[in-house]
């Protein structure tokens, strides 16, 4: 049920963005600076249609594969968690992360602060494992409750608010899962319920919009009226404007992407969050999802990015550099299978982590870039995993079922 609601939120947001652009002949959202819409309306409509249909295929793929998450033979069949030790471990790294952030400013949105200890906190990146911890270790333990509070404080202190949506999805999933025999929505009711959520969300976003800019810039002056908040919220869920702008800027994107002369940029970008600056000093290059924005704003920094969706990302990447696009596709499929295997191995019972599997598929469809989808989250598990095993926080078992 929660998955349907999420899909509907994205579809409605895309339709709202697309309708605005077709009626007003102007860009909105991430591509607002483009001004007038030069792509013909027929093309815009078909892009919108394809993206919306893509969400239906995405949901169908999720339903068809959620109980058939294949794995490679070298992947574990079962990962057991010692919840008592997990509570303590998460508490320690959260306190350490909070102290480090408040004393150095490293990691805060807009901050250019650096530290010789940054690589340690990148290594033990709490965001990488908290999503799993939030579901798998969920109980009334006081340390669990404290950890959740500290995690939300930590993420807000960095100037991020979108993570609230992610955990709200999980709460919806857990709520409806317990009541799936009692609560059943028709498609019409799902659309109506989602519409109400968006309207209520726009009201809440007025506060969180101010809050994030207070954290980032120390001012409450960034205010939105309700309708501006609704527009901003739907734009957060819609990559449609940037996807359309990429068609208009296709040749510019190809030129900008290749002008640095760096081979396999989008593959190298995958290592930026994972490798210390000492070992990878040339981190400030522009991968494809940064070039999307650079084509609109020439002065954009290399360390930011925006989503244009899987189809737009793949299309522009293959057009700009075919060999990079081909390797990206192979690595994406490989990592998808690997992460799916980890998700299944961590489940205590069938379907427990379906929502994380669903969010993985959504991220690939909405974002596509290896760096954003995998490196800032899932791949860090391979750094932390051996440490968790050594201190007996996890126990790894291997088996032969469902090999590929």
PyMOL commands that set and color helices and strands:
alter all, ss='L'
color gray80, all
select helices_A, chain A and resi 2-24+29-34+41-65+83-104+118-123+126-136+142-157+163-178+187-217+226-236+240-248+250-258+265-271+288-294+310-320+322-346+354-366+370-375+378-390
alter helices_A, ss='H'
color red, helices_A
select strands_A, chain A and resi 78-81+394-397
alter strands_A, ss='S'
color yellow, strands_A
deselect
rebuild
show_as cartoon
